[in-house]
């Protein structure tokens, strides 16, 4: 009996083994293949391959075999996904997802994400399976030799500079690790500065390369190039390391269904990835937003709505959507575009005339040296001693984003920090570049500003420092002054057929002389400290036969609330509009509902365009991803002013000529310079805005 039982058991186990064998096939690994490519070929997840082939998540070798599970056995993977407060199980990464996005979605750091899923450390790919146990403590990480762990406030450019290597070397060494943004806690490889960063059968992508050009250079189709390098399917980026060995190209040319392409001698258009009436188009060298809109037969507004990333920059090699009827085989170039005609991109004249071959110099005159600014410990120590220094940190963090953005445009420049020393009345800058600019933010005392000499052309950029020019230097005041805001608003009121009434909580209105100089017939009313009018004073001053502009000249929120309540009570009998002479006088949204602004049709001057919510929100998201905090006003100034100066320095004409001829606009600021005297240019980029009860905000002429 025992023999029969043993025989049955053996037969049963043999049958189980045979069935198990039938549940997978063996694949002979070809040179250049990755687990991801193989998983796509067989229609299984990479995690299913990893589970059958221990060690394959680290490396696979050409000539060896992989066990590939039957796709029918892995189709239930997605249905097994569990996402709870403490655990994420069997989550399959979808196309387009990033480590940054997943970390935010699951409420864990990128370091924890990588710690529990080591197969995604080098590169996150569609099909990867993510498992996270939030009860596990995150390991304390120390950078090994040749590595760097990213901390708050760092940028790729800063890390490269502090390690004495180029940005291209850093990007190349971490081509598979870099996603949309640099992440806190991310581990980067720091290559030897003399190391060779390309090897046989590999190619390091340079700025300006396109898939079409690379495929032609290495005797491949674009589909074959993408098949060997799945990390470039969505986007080809400078610094990507490509496998370009085509000695054993797969005969079947397996491709992702969304990346089948056709080739054209000038443009690359994807036939299979069409979306409605649009196809993918690769931006060619020297193309601009203006020329692309002409090629597409669309307005710039329509083209940027279809491709929002064009609002930031136009990069050679980027893939955008274009109408299917794009047949042009020439690249339109426009020497100069009038920003009024473009409607959206007010910087087109700057982008059309960029010179990238010649380097320029940009200097920052700050309380920090480069070493202090790059050291979190030294920064914190200085801020603890003087909290007012935080605005310089915020400014330079915004400037760092602008510097990185300028690098993506191939702008060529060197950055130098000059630590201010009030004991030195003279500052001499020896620059190797013909065009230079020094940014001077937030001087507490303009008299401490030294006289500057330089061996080359140097433009002095004043950021709320009130610099008095010395010798023959020219100063460019980049932020519109409070006085100009008031003057422009009063000039607008003076052109209207209306009565102007100034309401103040002081015996003498703060701006009485300025107001009377522009509007001699203005009337003045006083409210008490709580913002209440004397009995009948308001009714006796208002006129029924005219529009009444009520200029509120107070810095107190309580005065604003009570005064505007009184004004709203008179709207049934009088035509009233509220006016503020400075945007900084408007109470915070948390204190006052904008319904008051709408009802009273508030008029106010604005340095920024409050309607540009997308540009502002995009900057805020980017800033928060890098620095883990919301940008302050000083961060916004740092970004806008620095980027604008870098663009103006990189033109094919003098810096002063761009100041005289080009009006530019960034997420927060408009730069419209006018010459005040022989040595000072002032930014008069102010808008007069009005709340409208039906149309929201509108700009007044």
C-alpha positions as CSV (number, residue, x, y, z in Angstrom):
1,X,0.0,0.0,0.0
2,X,2.9,2.3,0.9
3,X,4.4,1.7,-2.5
4,X,1.3,2.7,-4.3
5,X,1.0,5.9,-2.2
6,X,4.6,6.8,-3.0
7,X,4.1,6.2,-6.7
8,X,0.9,8.3,-6.7
9,X,2.7,11.1,-4.8
10,X,5.6,11.1,-7.3
11,X,3.2,11.2,-10.3
12,X,1.3,14.1,-8.7
13,X,4.5,16.1,-8.1
14,X,5.7,15.4,-11.6
15,X,2.4,16.6,-13.0
16,X,2.6,19.8,-10.9
17,X,6.2,20.3,-12.1
18,X,5.1,19.8,-15.7
19,X,2.2,22.3,-15.2
20,X,4.6,24.8,-13.6
21,X,7.0,24.4,-16.5
22,X,4.2,25.2,-19.0
23,X,3.5,28.5,-17.1
24,X,6.6,30.2,-18.5
25,X,8.8,30.3,-21.6
26,X,12.5,31.0,-21.8
27,X,13.8,34.0,-23.6
28,X,17.3,34.3,-24.9
29,X,18.6,37.8,-24.0
30,X,19.9,39.8,-26.9
31,X,22.5,42.5,-26.7
32,X,20.9,45.8,-25.9
33,X,17.7,44.4,-24.5
34,X,16.3,45.4,-21.1
35,X,13.8,43.7,-18.8
36,X,11.3,46.5,-19.7
37,X,11.7,45.8,-23.4
38,X,11.3,42.1,-22.9
39,X,8.2,42.6,-20.7
40,X,6.6,44.7,-23.4
41,X,7.3,42.0,-26.0
42,X,5.6,39.3,-24.0
43,X,2.8,41.5,-22.5
44,X,3.8,40.8,-18.9
45,X,4.9,43.1,-16.1
46,X,8.6,43.6,-15.2
47,X,7.8,42.6,-11.6
48,X,6.5,39.2,-12.9
49,X,9.8,38.6,-14.6
50,X,11.8,39.8,-11.5
51,X,9.9,37.2,-9.4
52,X,10.9,34.3,-11.7
53,X,14.4,35.5,-12.2
54,X,16.0,36.7,-8.9
55,X,18.8,39.2,-9.6
56,X,17.3,40.4,-12.9
57,X,16.2,43.6,-11.2
58,X,19.9,44.5,-10.9
59,X,21.4,43.4,-14.2
60,X,20.8,40.9,-17.1
61,X,23.4,39.6,-19.5
62,X,23.3,39.0,-23.3
63,X,23.4,35.3,-24.2
64,X,21.7,34.1,-21.0
65,X,18.0,33.2,-20.6
66,X,15.1,34.7,-18.7
67,X,12.0,32.8,-17.6
68,X,8.9,34.7,-18.9
69,X,5.6,33.9,-17.3
70,X,2.5,33.4,-19.5
71,X,0.7,36.7,-19.9
72,X,-2.6,35.1,-18.9
73,X,-1.1,34.4,-15.4
74,X,-0.2,38.0,-14.8
75,X,-3.3,39.7,-16.1
76,X,-4.8,39.9,-12.6
77,X,-2.0,42.0,-11.2
78,X,-3.8,45.3,-11.4
79,X,-6.9,43.9,-9.6
80,X,-4.7,42.9,-6.7
81,X,-3.6,46.5,-6.0
82,X,-4.2,47.7,-2.4
83,X,-3.8,51.3,-1.3
84,X,-4.4,52.0,2.3
85,X,-3.2,54.5,5.0
86,X,-0.2,52.2,5.9
87,X,0.4,50.0,2.9
88,X,0.5,50.1,-0.9
89,X,0.6,46.6,-2.5
90,X,1.1,45.6,-6.1
91,X,0.7,49.1,-7.6
92,X,1.6,49.0,-11.3
93,X,3.4,52.1,-12.6
94,X,1.6,53.7,-15.5
95,X,3.1,55.5,-18.4
96,X,4.0,59.1,-17.6
97,X,4.2,58.6,-13.8
98,X,7.3,59.9,-12.0
99,X,8.9,59.2,-8.6
100,X,8.0,62.7,-7.5
101,X,4.3,62.2,-8.4
102,X,4.2,58.7,-6.7
103,X,5.9,60.0,-3.5
104,X,3.3,62.7,-3.2
105,X,0.4,60.4,-4.0
106,X,1.4,57.8,-1.5
107,X,2.6,60.2,1.2
108,X,6.2,58.9,1.4
109,X,9.6,60.3,0.5
110,X,11.4,59.3,-2.7
111,X,14.1,57.8,-0.5
112,X,11.5,55.5,1.1
113,X,10.0,54.7,-2.3
114,X,13.4,53.6,-3.5
115,X,14.4,51.9,-0.3
116,X,11.5,49.5,-0.5
117,X,11.5,49.2,-4.3
118,X,15.2,49.0,-5.3
119,X,14.3,48.0,-8.9
120,X,13.2,51.7,-9.5
121,X,16.4,53.3,-8.2
122,X,18.1,53.7,-11.5
123,X,14.9,54.3,-13.5
124,X,11.2,54.3,-13.0
125,X,9.4,52.5,-15.9
126,X,5.8,51.8,-16.9
127,X,5.0,48.3,-15.7
128,X,7.1,48.4,-12.5
129,X,5.3,47.1,-9.5
130,X,5.4,49.3,-6.3
131,X,5.0,47.9,-2.8
132,X,5.3,50.2,0.3
133,X,4.9,49.5,4.0
134,X,4.7,52.8,5.7
135,X,5.3,51.2,9.1
136,X,8.9,50.5,8.1
137,X,11.3,53.2,9.3
138,X,13.3,55.0,6.6
139,X,17.0,54.1,6.7
140,X,19.4,56.8,7.6
141,X,21.3,57.5,4.4
142,X,24.9,58.5,4.1
143,X,26.5,59.3,0.8
144,X,29.1,56.8,-0.3
145,X,32.3,57.8,-2.1
146,X,31.4,59.3,-5.5
147,X,27.8,60.0,-4.5
148,X,25.8,63.0,-3.3
149,X,22.5,63.0,-1.5
150,X,20.4,66.0,-2.5
151,X,19.3,68.3,0.3
152,X,16.8,71.1,0.4
153,X,17.7,74.1,-1.8
154,X,20.1,72.4,-4.1
155,X,20.0,72.5,-7.9
156,X,21.8,70.4,-10.5
157,X,23.9,73.4,-11.5
158,X,24.9,74.1,-7.9
159,X,25.8,70.5,-7.3
160,X,27.9,70.3,-10.4
161,X,29.7,73.5,-9.6
162,X,30.4,72.5,-6.0
163,X,32.0,69.2,-7.2
164,X,34.1,70.8,-9.9
165,X,32.3,69.1,-12.8
166,X,30.2,70.4,-15.7
167,X,26.4,70.2,-15.7
168,X,26.6,67.8,-18.7
169,X,28.9,65.4,-16.8
170,X,26.5,65.3,-13.9
171,X,23.4,64.8,-16.1
172,X,25.2,62.1,-18.1
173,X,26.3,60.2,-15.0
174,X,22.7,60.3,-13.7
175,X,20.7,60.0,-16.9
176,X,18.5,57.2,-15.7
177,X,18.0,58.7,-12.2
178,X,16.8,62.2,-13.2
179,X,13.1,62.9,-13.5
180,X,11.2,66.2,-14.1
181,X,12.7,67.8,-11.0
182,X,15.6,67.3,-8.6
183,X,14.3,65.6,-5.5
184,X,15.4,66.0,-1.8
185,X,17.0,62.8,-0.6
186,X,17.8,61.6,-4.1
187,X,21.2,60.0,-4.6
188,X,23.3,61.3,-7.4
189,X,26.5,59.8,-8.8
190,X,29.3,62.3,-8.9
191,X,31.7,61.3,-11.7
192,X,35.4,62.1,-11.8
193,X,35.8,65.4,-13.6
194,X,38.3,63.8,-15.9
195,X,36.3,60.7,-16.6
196,X,35.2,59.7,-20.1
197,X,31.4,59.7,-20.2
198,X,30.8,57.8,-23.3
199,X,31.7,54.2,-24.2
200,X,31.6,52.0,-27.3
201,X,28.1,51.3,-28.4
202,X,26.8,54.2,-26.3
203,X,26.0,57.9,-27.0
204,X,25.6,60.8,-24.7
205,X,22.7,63.0,-25.8
206,X,23.7,66.6,-26.4
207,X,21.5,69.7,-26.4
208,X,19.9,70.1,-29.9
209,X,19.9,66.4,-30.7
210,X,16.6,64.9,-32.0
211,X,15.5,61.3,-32.3
212,X,15.3,61.7,-36.1
213,X,18.9,62.9,-36.4
214,X,20.3,60.2,-34.0
215,X,18.4,57.4,-35.7
216,X,19.8,58.5,-39.1
217,X,23.4,58.9,-37.6
218,X,23.4,55.4,-36.1
219,X,21.6,53.7,-39.1
220,X,18.4,52.9,-37.2
221,X,14.7,53.7,-37.4
222,X,13.3,55.9,-34.7
223,X,11.3,52.9,-33.5
224,X,14.5,50.9,-33.1
225,X,16.2,53.7,-31.2
226,X,13.2,53.9,-28.8
227,X,13.0,50.2,-28.5
228,X,16.6,50.0,-27.3
229,X,16.2,53.1,-25.1
230,X,12.6,53.1,-23.5
231,X,13.6,56.0,-21.3
232,X,13.5,58.4,-24.3
233,X,10.0,57.4,-25.5
234,X,8.3,60.3,-23.8
235,X,11.1,62.8,-24.2
236,X,14.7,62.9,-25.4
237,X,16.8,65.0,-23.0
238,X,20.4,66.3,-22.9
239,X,22.4,63.9,-20.7
240,X,20.5,60.8,-21.6
241,X,22.9,57.8,-22.3
242,X,21.7,55.8,-25.3
243,X,22.4,52.3,-26.4
244,X,23.2,52.8,-30.2
245,X,24.7,49.4,-30.9
246,X,22.7,48.1,-33.9
247,X,24.7,44.9,-34.5
248,X,21.9,42.7,-33.3
249,X,18.8,44.7,-34.0
250,X,15.6,42.7,-33.5
251,X,14.0,41.7,-36.8
252,X,10.5,42.2,-35.5
253,X,11.1,45.9,-34.4
254,X,8.8,45.7,-31.5
255,X,7.6,49.2,-30.5
256,X,5.2,50.8,-28.1
257,X,1.9,51.3,-29.9
258,X,2.1,55.0,-29.2
259,X,5.5,55.6,-30.7
260,X,5.2,54.3,-34.3
261,X,6.7,57.0,-36.5
262,X,7.3,58.0,-40.0
263,X,10.3,60.0,-41.2
264,X,10.5,63.2,-43.1
265,X,13.7,64.9,-44.3
266,X,13.1,67.9,-42.1
267,X,10.4,67.1,-39.6
268,X,9.5,64.1,-37.5
269,X,5.7,63.3,-37.4
270,X,4.2,60.4,-35.6
271,X,1.4,58.9,-37.6
272,X,0.3,56.4,-34.9
273,X,0.3,58.8,-32.0
274,X,-2.2,61.2,-33.6
275,X,-4.7,62.6,-31.2
276,X,-7.8,63.6,-33.1
277,X,-6.6,66.0,-35.8
278,X,-3.1,66.4,-34.3
279,X,0.2,64.6,-34.8
280,X,3.5,64.7,-32.9
281,X,6.1,67.2,-34.3
282,X,9.7,67.5,-33.3
283,X,10.9,71.2,-32.9
284,X,13.8,71.9,-35.3
285,X,16.8,74.2,-34.6
286,X,16.1,77.9,-34.7
287,X,12.3,77.4,-34.7
288,X,10.5,79.9,-32.4
289,X,7.0,80.1,-31.0
290,X,6.1,82.6,-33.6
291,X,7.4,80.5,-36.5
292,X,5.7,77.3,-35.2
293,X,2.4,79.1,-34.9
294,X,2.7,80.2,-38.5
295,X,3.7,76.7,-39.6
296,X,0.7,75.3,-37.7
297,X,-1.7,77.9,-39.1
298,X,-2.8,78.7,-35.6
299,X,-2.5,81.7,-33.3
300,X,0.1,81.6,-30.6
301,X,-2.7,81.4,-28.0
302,X,-4.2,78.3,-29.8
303,X,-0.8,76.7,-30.1
304,X,0.2,77.2,-26.5
305,X,-3.2,76.0,-25.3
306,X,-2.5,72.8,-27.2
307,X,1.1,72.6,-26.0
308,X,1.3,74.4,-22.6
309,X,5.1,73.7,-22.2
310,X,5.7,76.2,-25.1
311,X,4.7,79.0,-22.7
312,X,8.0,78.3,-20.8
313,X,10.4,77.8,-23.7
314,X,10.8,76.4,-27.2
315,X,13.5,73.7,-27.1
316,X,15.0,72.0,-30.1
317,X,14.1,68.3,-30.1
318,X,10.9,68.6,-28.0
319,X,7.8,66.8,-29.3
320,X,4.7,68.9,-29.6
321,X,1.3,68.5,-31.1
322,X,0.7,70.0,-34.6
323,X,-2.3,69.8,-37.0
324,X,-2.2,66.8,-39.3
325,X,-2.0,69.1,-42.3
326,X,1.6,70.3,-41.4
327,X,3.5,70.0,-44.7
328,X,6.0,72.7,-44.5
329,X,9.6,71.6,-45.0
330,X,11.3,74.8,-44.2
331,X,11.9,76.6,-40.9
332,X,10.5,80.0,-40.7
333,X,12.6,82.5,-38.8
334,X,11.5,85.9,-37.7
335,X,14.2,88.5,-37.0
336,X,12.0,90.5,-34.7
337,X,8.5,90.0,-33.4
338,X,6.4,92.8,-32.1
339,X,5.1,91.6,-28.7
340,X,1.8,93.3,-29.3
341,X,1.1,91.1,-32.3
342,X,1.8,87.8,-30.5
343,X,-0.8,88.4,-27.8
344,X,0.6,85.7,-25.4
345,X,4.4,85.5,-25.4
346,X,5.6,89.0,-24.7
347,X,9.2,87.7,-24.8
348,X,9.3,86.6,-28.4
349,X,11.6,89.4,-29.5
350,X,14.1,88.1,-26.9
351,X,13.8,84.4,-27.8
352,X,14.2,85.1,-31.5
353,X,17.6,86.8,-31.1
354,X,19.4,84.7,-28.6
355,X,23.2,84.3,-29.0
356,X,24.5,81.2,-27.4
357,X,28.0,81.0,-28.8
358,X,29.4,83.9,-26.7
359,X,29.5,83.7,-22.9
360,X,28.4,86.6,-20.6
361,X,28.9,87.3,-16.9
362,X,26.3,87.7,-14.2
363,X,27.2,88.8,-10.7
364,X,25.1,88.9,-7.5
365,X,26.0,91.5,-4.8
366,X,24.7,89.8,-1.6
367,X,25.5,89.4,2.1
368,X,26.6,85.8,1.3
369,X,29.6,84.3,-0.3
370,X,29.1,81.3,-2.6
371,X,30.3,79.0,0.2
372,X,27.9,80.4,2.7
373,X,25.0,80.2,0.3
374,X,25.7,76.6,-0.6
375,X,26.0,75.5,3.0
376,X,22.7,75.0,4.9
377,X,24.5,75.1,8.2
378,X,26.2,78.5,7.5
379,X,23.0,79.9,6.0
380,X,21.0,79.0,9.1
381,X,23.6,80.4,11.4
382,X,23.5,83.8,9.6
383,X,19.7,83.9,9.4
384,X,19.5,83.1,13.1
385,X,21.7,86.1,13.8
386,X,19.7,88.3,11.4
387,X,16.3,87.1,10.2
388,X,16.2,89.9,7.5
389,X,18.7,87.9,5.5
390,X,16.1,85.3,4.7
391,X,14.8,87.5,1.8
392,X,18.3,87.2,0.2
393,X,18.0,83.4,0.4
394,X,14.5,83.5,-1.1
395,X,15.7,85.8,-3.8
396,X,18.6,83.6,-4.8
397,X,16.5,80.4,-4.7
398,X,14.3,82.0,-7.3
399,X,17.4,83.1,-9.2
400,X,18.7,79.5,-9.2
401,X,15.5,78.3,-10.9
402,X,16.0,81.1,-13.5
403,X,19.6,80.0,-14.0
404,X,18.6,76.4,-14.6
405,X,15.8,77.6,-17.0
406,X,18.4,79.7,-18.9
407,X,20.7,76.7,-19.2
408,X,17.9,74.7,-20.9
409,X,17.9,77.5,-23.5
410,X,21.6,76.9,-24.1
411,X,22.4,80.4,-22.8
412,X,26.1,80.7,-22.1
413,X,27.1,82.6,-18.9
414,X,29.2,82.5,-15.8
415,X,27.7,83.2,-12.4
416,X,29.7,84.9,-9.6
417,X,28.6,85.9,-6.1
418,X,30.3,89.0,-4.6
419,X,29.9,89.3,-0.8
420,X,29.2,92.9,0.0
421,X,31.7,94.7,2.2
422,X,30.6,98.1,3.5
423,X,34.2,98.8,4.4
424,X,35.2,98.9,0.7
425,X,34.0,102.0,-1.2
426,X,35.4,100.7,-4.5
427,X,34.6,97.4,-6.3
428,X,36.6,96.4,-9.3
429,X,35.3,93.6,-11.6
430,X,37.8,92.0,-13.9
431,X,35.6,90.1,-16.4
432,X,36.6,87.9,-19.3
433,X,33.3,88.6,-21.0
434,X,32.3,91.6,-23.1
435,X,28.8,91.8,-21.6
436,X,28.1,91.7,-17.9
437,X,25.4,92.6,-15.3
438,X,25.5,92.8,-11.5
439,X,22.3,92.3,-9.6
440,X,22.0,94.3,-6.4
441,X,19.0,93.3,-4.3
442,X,17.6,95.0,-1.2
443,X,20.3,97.3,0.0
444,X,19.3,98.6,3.4
445,X,21.4,101.8,2.8
446,X,22.2,102.9,-0.7
447,X,25.1,104.9,0.6
448,X,26.9,101.6,1.4
449,X,26.9,100.7,-2.3
450,X,30.4,101.0,-3.6
451,X,31.5,102.6,-6.8
452,X,32.1,99.9,-9.4
453,X,34.8,99.8,-12.1
454,X,35.1,97.1,-14.7
455,X,37.3,96.3,-17.6
456,X,34.2,95.4,-19.7
457,X,30.6,96.6,-20.2
458,X,28.8,96.2,-16.9
459,X,25.0,96.9,-16.3
460,X,23.9,97.6,-12.7
461,X,20.5,96.1,-11.9
462,X,18.8,97.7,-8.9
463,X,16.3,95.4,-7.1
464,X,14.6,97.7,-4.5
465,X,18.0,99.2,-3.5
466,X,17.6,102.8,-4.6
467,X,21.1,103.0,-5.9
468,X,22.5,106.4,-6.8
469,X,24.7,106.1,-9.9
470,X,28.4,106.9,-9.5
471,X,30.8,108.0,-12.2
472,X,29.5,107.0,-15.6
473,X,27.7,103.9,-14.6
474,X,24.1,103.2,-15.7
475,X,21.6,101.8,-13.2
476,X,18.5,99.8,-14.2
477,X,15.7,100.0,-11.6
478,X,14.0,96.7,-12.2
479,X,11.0,97.0,-9.8
480,X,8.5,99.8,-10.4
481,X,8.5,102.3,-7.5
482,X,5.6,103.0,-5.2
483,X,5.5,106.5,-6.4
484,X,5.2,105.5,-10.0
485,X,2.3,103.2,-9.1
486,X,0.5,106.1,-7.5
487,X,1.3,108.5,-10.3
488,X,0.1,106.2,-13.0
489,X,-3.2,105.5,-11.2
490,X,-3.8,109.2,-10.5
491,X,-3.1,110.1,-14.2
492,X,-5.7,107.5,-15.2
493,X,-8.3,109.0,-12.9
494,X,-7.5,112.5,-14.1
495,X,-8.4,111.5,-17.7
496,X,-11.9,110.4,-16.7
497,X,-14.9,112.7,-16.3
498,X,-15.4,111.9,-12.6
499,X,-15.2,113.4,-9.1
500,X,-12.2,112.2,-7.0
501,X,-12.7,111.9,-3.3
502,X,-9.8,110.9,-1.1
503,X,-10.6,109.0,2.2
504,X,-7.9,109.0,4.8
505,X,-7.6,108.0,8.4
506,X,-5.1,110.8,9.1
507,X,-5.5,114.5,9.6
508,X,-3.5,115.0,6.4
509,X,-3.8,112.4,3.6
510,X,-0.5,110.6,3.0
511,X,-0.3,111.5,-0.6
512,X,-2.2,114.9,-0.6
513,X,0.5,116.9,-2.4
514,X,0.9,114.3,-5.1
515,X,-2.9,114.0,-5.6
516,X,-3.4,117.7,-5.8
517,X,-0.6,118.1,-8.2
518,X,-2.3,115.8,-10.6
519,X,-6.0,116.3,-9.7
520,X,-6.3,119.9,-8.3
521,X,-10.1,119.5,-7.7
522,X,-9.9,116.4,-5.5
523,X,-11.9,116.4,-2.3
524,X,-10.7,115.0,1.0
525,X,-12.7,113.1,3.7
526,X,-11.4,111.9,7.0
527,X,-12.6,108.7,8.8
528,X,-11.8,107.8,12.4
529,X,-9.4,105.1,13.4
530,X,-12.0,102.4,12.9
531,X,-12.9,103.7,9.4
532,X,-16.3,105.4,10.2
533,X,-17.4,108.6,8.5
534,X,-18.9,111.5,10.4
535,X,-22.7,111.7,10.1
536,X,-23.8,112.6,6.6
537,X,-20.2,113.5,5.6
538,X,-20.1,110.9,2.8
539,X,-23.6,111.6,1.4
540,X,-22.9,115.4,1.3
541,X,-19.7,114.9,-0.7
542,X,-20.9,112.4,-3.3
543,X,-22.4,113.7,-6.5
544,X,-25.4,112.1,-8.3
545,X,-24.6,113.6,-11.7
546,X,-21.1,112.1,-11.9
547,X,-19.1,109.0,-11.4
548,X,-17.4,109.2,-7.9
549,X,-13.9,107.7,-7.5
550,X,-13.3,107.0,-3.8
551,X,-9.5,106.8,-3.2
552,X,-8.9,104.9,0.0
553,X,-5.6,106.2,1.5
554,X,-5.1,103.9,4.5
555,X,-3.0,100.9,5.5
556,X,-5.5,99.4,8.0
557,X,-7.7,96.5,7.2
558,X,-10.4,97.7,9.7
559,X,-10.5,101.0,8.0
560,X,-10.9,99.3,4.6
561,X,-13.8,97.1,5.9
562,X,-15.8,99.8,7.6
563,X,-15.3,102.4,4.9
564,X,-16.2,100.0,2.1
565,X,-19.3,98.9,4.0
566,X,-20.4,102.6,4.1
567,X,-19.7,103.0,0.4
568,X,-21.8,99.9,-0.5
569,X,-24.7,101.3,1.4
570,X,-24.7,104.3,-1.0
571,X,-24.6,102.4,-4.3
572,X,-28.3,102.5,-4.8
573,X,-28.2,106.4,-4.9
574,X,-24.7,107.1,-6.3
575,X,-22.3,105.8,-8.9
576,X,-19.2,104.9,-6.9
577,X,-15.9,103.2,-7.7
578,X,-13.2,102.3,-5.2
579,X,-9.6,103.1,-5.9
580,X,-6.3,102.1,-4.2
581,X,-3.1,103.8,-5.1
582,X,-0.8,100.9,-4.3
583,X,-1.4,97.2,-4.7
584,X,0.3,96.6,-1.4
585,X,-2.6,98.4,0.3
586,X,-5.1,95.7,-0.6
587,X,-5.9,93.5,2.3
588,X,-5.0,89.8,2.1
589,X,-7.6,87.5,0.6
590,X,-7.8,85.7,4.0
591,X,-9.0,89.0,5.6
592,X,-11.4,90.3,2.9
593,X,-13.5,88.6,0.3
594,X,-13.0,89.9,-3.2
595,X,-16.8,90.3,-3.4
596,X,-16.3,93.8,-2.0
597,X,-13.8,94.5,-4.9
598,X,-16.3,93.3,-7.4
599,X,-19.3,95.2,-6.0
600,X,-17.3,98.4,-5.8
601,X,-15.4,97.8,-9.1
602,X,-12.1,98.3,-7.5
603,X,-9.3,100.0,-9.5
604,X,-5.7,99.4,-8.5
605,X,-2.2,99.4,-9.9
606,X,-0.4,96.1,-10.2
607,X,3.2,95.2,-10.9
608,X,2.0,91.6,-11.8
609,X,-0.7,90.4,-14.0
610,X,-3.2,88.9,-11.6
611,X,-4.9,87.1,-14.5
612,X,-1.8,85.0,-15.3
613,X,-2.7,82.3,-12.8
614,X,-1.2,79.5,-14.8
615,X,2.2,81.0,-15.1
616,X,2.3,81.8,-11.4
617,X,0.9,78.4,-10.4
618,X,3.5,76.6,-12.6
619,X,6.3,78.5,-10.9
620,X,4.9,77.8,-7.5
621,X,4.7,74.1,-8.1
622,X,8.2,74.0,-9.5
623,X,9.6,76.0,-6.5
624,X,7.8,73.8,-4.0
625,X,9.1,70.6,-5.6
626,X,12.7,71.9,-5.2
627,X,12.6,73.8,-1.9
628,X,9.6,72.3,-0.1
629,X,8.1,75.7,0.7
630,X,6.0,78.2,-1.1
631,X,7.9,81.0,-2.9
632,X,7.9,84.4,-1.2
633,X,7.6,87.7,-3.0
634,X,11.4,87.8,-3.0
635,X,11.7,84.4,-4.6
636,X,9.4,85.7,-7.4
637,X,11.6,88.7,-7.9
638,X,14.7,86.5,-8.0
639,X,13.3,84.4,-10.8
640,X,11.8,87.1,-13.0
641,X,14.6,89.6,-12.7
642,X,17.4,87.0,-13.2
643,X,15.8,85.3,-16.2
644,X,15.0,88.6,-17.8
645,X,18.6,89.9,-17.4
646,X,20.1,86.6,-18.7
647,X,17.8,86.8,-21.8
648,X,18.8,90.5,-22.4
649,X,22.5,89.8,-22.0
650,X,22.3,87.0,-24.6
651,X,20.9,89.2,-27.4
652,X,22.7,90.1,-30.6
653,X,22.6,93.8,-29.6
654,X,23.8,95.7,-26.6
655,X,22.1,95.4,-23.3
656,X,21.0,99.0,-23.3
657,X,19.5,98.6,-26.8
658,X,17.3,95.8,-25.5
659,X,16.2,98.0,-22.6
660,X,15.2,100.7,-25.1
661,X,13.4,98.5,-27.6
662,X,12.0,95.4,-25.9
663,X,9.2,95.0,-23.4
664,X,9.2,91.6,-21.7
665,X,7.0,89.8,-19.3
666,X,7.5,86.8,-17.0
667,X,5.2,85.0,-14.6
668,X,5.1,87.9,-12.1
669,X,6.7,91.0,-13.6
670,X,6.5,93.1,-16.7
671,X,9.7,94.9,-17.7
672,X,9.0,98.2,-19.6
673,X,12.0,100.4,-19.0
674,X,12.1,104.1,-19.7
675,X,15.0,106.5,-19.4
676,X,14.7,108.7,-16.3
677,X,17.9,110.6,-16.9
678,X,21.3,110.0,-18.5
679,X,22.3,107.3,-15.9
680,X,19.0,105.8,-14.7
681,X,16.4,103.6,-16.4
682,X,13.2,102.8,-14.5
683,X,10.9,99.9,-15.0
684,X,7.4,101.4,-15.6
685,X,5.7,98.0,-16.1
686,X,2.5,98.8,-14.3
687,X,-1.0,97.7,-15.2
688,X,-4.1,99.6,-14.1
689,X,-6.5,96.8,-13.2
690,X,-10.3,96.9,-12.4
691,X,-12.6,94.3,-10.9
692,X,-15.8,93.8,-12.8
693,X,-18.8,92.2,-11.3
694,X,-19.4,90.0,-14.4
695,X,-16.1,89.7,-16.2
696,X,-13.7,89.4,-13.3
697,X,-10.5,91.3,-13.6
698,X,-9.8,93.5,-16.6
699,X,-6.9,95.8,-17.6
700,X,-7.8,99.4,-18.2
701,X,-6.1,101.4,-21.0
